Amino acid sequence: MLKANTDIIRLDGAEKRFGAVRALSGVDFHVRAGECVGLVGHNGAGKSTLMHMVAGTLMPDSGRIAVRGGIEDHYSVPRALELGIRCVFQELSLCPNLSVAENTRINHASLSGFGWRRQAADLITAKLDEIFPGHSISAADIAGDLSIGRRQMVEVARAFTVTQDPLDLVILDEPTSSLDAHTAGQLLAFVRRFVASGKSCILISHLLGEVLGNADRIVVMRDGKVVASDAAKAFDRDRLVTAMGGAEARQKAAAETASRPSAGPLRVRARPARQEDGKELVAHAGEIIGLAGLAGHGQTDLLLAIFAAASRARAGIEVTAPVALVAGDRQSDGIFPQWSIAENIGIRSLARLRSGLLISPRREAELASFWREKIGIRTPDMNNNILSLSGGNQQKALFARALGSDAGIVLMDDPMRGVDIGTKLEVYDLVREEARNGRTFLWYTTETEELDNCDHIYVFKNGRIVANLRRDELTEEKIIQSSFGDAA
Ligand SMILES: Nc1ncnc2c1ncn2[C@@H]1O[C@H](COP(=O)(O)OP(=O)(O)OP(=O)(O)O)[C@@H](O)[C@H]1O
């Protein structure tokens, strides 16, 4: 084991440009043995770019990388792995057509010969059991069939499995973004145990409470620079938000929601396919309805069924206005990777953007630049490819697509994953404003704080609605109680 205070990795003066964007300007960064470093910053601040350098997937244009004191002139992914440095990136990397065991084998070339499948299965199952007791994932499951939350669990567990290469530092880029509160708690408890054993972690998260509660030291990035680095206990939420340059934390959601006028005509009535009692989800014009409960318990399925019912009648679902969906899994359901940012935003508004038979580039550009301003999409040019945006900024583009459309009903499938705190607060305001104008929102979220914006919350368990809570009845405890118990 390395002595505490030894730097596992150190970057000095790291610079990186992507065309006109200066993603990193002169960043110094280090991680010591036995420490969990929290890394925070607004969308596009440069966190992922910096982590790509630590993991060896990107080389700095200039600057120096040293691992355990030794300068690395030819740093790369294989070299990082050899040195015990691994990364779980935001965009999940499991091969969807392979099983969980086969995906594990990809990272462990030493699992070969007769019986490798059994060894890989045992390796990943043991790690899943250790990190997420009671997980119910089988090593034979095909990755593409798993919910996004379960895929994230496999991805994280895989990063901690050990065969030949050592394991000293794991970078976790928003590791809890698709996990419910219970599973996220299991992971963070594991991270603390891992660090206590002398290993190191870098934890990137937009959930500031998660960073404040679990990191030993916090590094704040802003516009490609490190602007603060201090012991976690020296920070509180306000100091972090100020350092990030985000909006002031506000508590006005609850008061505003309470004072909203009573709702309008029926917009959605939907009964989950597996519901056997008479419970159903009901939403009126102008309402914000929350869907809560442990991840993967039928919330996304019901949203997708409502989305489908808007174009083709389905038993048990009534929809009375056009519907837009903000997908939570932007990689598989959301973005069109070949298209520009402007095209990705405009696709849901084609009727309005048309001039004769063709799409008017001027109207498309106007729509795009309106939303760029409104929710601060950080890019030098909206005609750039959507993949040039940071993860959180891609998510903002998906929001713009739904809110810029004519849909009276907006379905949101845990859409704030990866969005920074400043933008989140602005989007909450926007959602409440749009609801006051008569739009209906059905909002599945794994962040309990977001439910403060809702009028009613339906808690899901095993594909069914088990509770319908008014916002004033809502507590984290009550949701967890409904999620685990039989109580309604
Ligand atoms: N491959 C790329 N091509 C062009 N620009 C890029 C590329 N990767 C990153 N950028 C730009 O570099 C800047 C930093 O992005 P980065 O992904 O590091 O931010 P981040 O802090 O991780 O953001 P988020 O919280 O949204 O994930 C952004 O302006 C982004 O648009």
Ligand as a Chemical Component Dictionary entry (heavy atoms), coordinates in Angstrom:
data_LIG
# 
_chem_comp.id                   LIG 
_chem_comp.type                 NON-POLYMER 
_chem_comp.pdbx_formal_charge   0 
_chem_comp.three_letter_code    LIG 
# 
loop_
_chem_comp_atom.comp_id 
_chem_comp_atom.atom_id 
_chem_comp_atom.alt_atom_id 
_chem_comp_atom.type_symbol 
_chem_comp_atom.charge 
_chem_comp_atom.model_Cartn_x 
_chem_comp_atom.model_Cartn_y 
_chem_comp_atom.model_Cartn_z 
_chem_comp_atom.pdbx_ordinal 
LIG N1  N1  N 0 -14.635 16.279 -28.218 1  
LIG C1  C1  C 0 -14.930 17.562 -28.057 2  
LIG N2  N2  N 0 -15.044 18.402 -29.119 3  
LIG C2  C2  C 0 -15.312 19.709 -28.957 4  
LIG N3  N3  N 0 -15.496 20.309 -27.750 5  
LIG C3  C3  C 0 -15.403 19.534 -26.667 6  
LIG C4  C4  C 0 -15.125 18.118 -26.754 7  
LIG N4  N4  N 0 -15.095 17.619 -25.492 8  
LIG C5  C5  C 0 -15.339 18.646 -24.659 9  
LIG N5  N5  N 0 -15.514 19.795 -25.362 10 
LIG C6  C6  C 0 -15.779 21.136 -24.795 11 
LIG O1  O1  O 0 -14.868 21.338 -23.715 12 
LIG C7  C7  C 0 -15.502 22.017 -22.637 13 
LIG C8  C8  C 0 -15.337 21.219 -21.361 14 
LIG O2  O2  O 0 -16.152 20.051 -21.450 15 
LIG P1  P1  P 0 -16.191 18.921 -20.327 16 
LIG O3  O3  O 0 -16.945 17.757 -20.906 17 
LIG O4  O4  O 0 -14.818 18.663 -19.807 18 
LIG O5  O5  O 0 -17.075 19.639 -19.188 19 
LIG P2  P2  P 0 -17.670 19.063 -17.819 20 
LIG O6  O6  O 0 -17.189 19.958 -16.727 21 
LIG O7  O7  O 0 -17.324 17.610 -17.700 22 
LIG O8  O8  O 0 -19.229 19.271 -18.046 23 
LIG P3  P3  P 0 -20.527 18.398 -17.576 24 
LIG O9  O9  O 0 -20.762 18.718 -16.141 25 
LIG O10 O10 O 0 -21.642 18.929 -18.433 26 
LIG O11 O11 O 0 -20.213 16.955 -17.854 27 
LIG C9  C9  C 0 -16.963 22.218 -23.066 28 
LIG O12 O12 O 0 -17.093 23.530 -23.557 29 
LIG C10 C10 C 0 -17.166 21.201 -24.174 30 
LIG O13 O13 O 0 -18.162 21.651 -25.089 31 
# 
loop_
_chem_comp_bond.comp_id 
_chem_comp_bond.atom_id_1 
_chem_comp_bond.atom_id_2 
_chem_comp_bond.value_order 
_chem_comp_bond.pdbx_ordinal 
LIG N1  C1  SING 1  
LIG C1  N2  SING 2  
LIG C1  C4  DOUB 3  
LIG N2  C2  DOUB 4  
LIG C2  N3  SING 5  
LIG N3  C3  DOUB 6  
LIG C3  C4  SING 7  
LIG C3  N5  SING 8  
LIG C4  N4  SING 9  
LIG N4  C5  DOUB 10 
LIG C5  N5  SING 11 
LIG N5  C6  SING 12 
LIG C6  O1  SING 13 
LIG C6  C10 SING 14 
LIG O1  C7  SING 15 
LIG C7  C8  SING 16 
LIG C7  C9  SING 17 
LIG C8  O2  SING 18 
LIG O2  P1  SING 19 
LIG P1  O3  DOUB 20 
LIG P1  O4  SING 21 
LIG P1  O5  SING 22 
LIG O5  P2  SING 23 
LIG P2  O6  DOUB 24 
LIG P2  O7  SING 25 
LIG P2  O8  SING 26 
LIG O8  P3  SING 27 
LIG P3  O9  DOUB 28 
LIG P3  O10 SING 29 
LIG P3  O11 SING 30 
LIG C9  O12 SING 31 
LIG C9  C10 SING 32 
LIG C10 O13 SING 33 
# 
